[in-house]
Amino acid sequence: MSTSDATPAETEKWDPGLVERTMGVLRPFLKLYHRSEVRGLESFPPGGALVVSNHSGGLFAMDVPVFALGFYDHFGYDRPVYTLSHDLVLTGPTAGFFKRNGFIRANHENADEALRSGGVVVVFPGGDYDVYRPTLSQNKIDFDGRTGYVKAAINAGVPIVPTVAIGGQESQIFLTRGTGVAKALRLDKLLRAKILPISFGFPFGLSAVVPLNVPLPTKIVVRVLEPIDITAQFGEDPDIHAVDAYVRGVMQRALDELASERRLPVIG
């Protein structure tokens, strides 16, 4: 999570009417183009919950739309889904649209506000590092050592709901995160960017973010796992790193199972 200034009022901008219309527009694309599935929502806990997921698909990651569509179809539009997001998503002329659809700046204050209000908060601990992981590591859970999500769940007193997604990283061939190139170009100083990902896709072939290739129609499957009550399982004063290791282990086993089901890339 970033350390940007807290803006708890962002949680109040969630607009269920707009969310329902947005899901209506996205549904044909997600169901027909990506043949999306969300499994395991039957075990989803009531009240506030922190959904911890891997992140896939590069610039056109579909994790949030696929999960949100499945969640709202299952539970209706009375319970908000918030997504902790990079500041850039909430900057510019489209910021209002994203905020009304539940995107909030990724900081601990916003997460706490959303969770304590009974909202479902989606977080991708691996962030850009995860979403641009090389294709050869596409089925690996790697948060780059980030554990802030555990503290967020503990502080708000809510369960962690581990969630894994497969298929998004098949939308093109991801060659490298480009961390070395980004550092050499001092992008971390200029743009707060630690990566310069290079991928290969359709129709332009080789791309270093631009030109923008079109995501392939890969089948995306999301699996929601059993909730983890941190206090019940790890005690009143849990070891943050132990909880993180356990969460990642549970997720890795589930992702391995999903990977074993796939017969062909893209087709699923």
Secondary structure, 3 states (H helix, E strand, C coil): CCCCCCCHHHHHHCCHHHHHHHHHHHHHHHHHHCCCEEECHHHCCCCCEEEEECCCCHHHCCHHHHHHHHHHHHHCCCCCEEEEECHHHHCCCCHHHHHHCCEEECCHHHHHHHHHCCCEEEECCCHHHHHCCCHHHCCCCCCCCCCHHHHHHHHHCCCEEEEEEECHHHCCEEEECCHHHHHHCCHHHHCCCCCCCEEEEECCEEECCCCCCECCCCCCEEEECCCECHHHHHCCCCCHHHHHHHHHHHHHHHHHHHHHHCCCCCCC
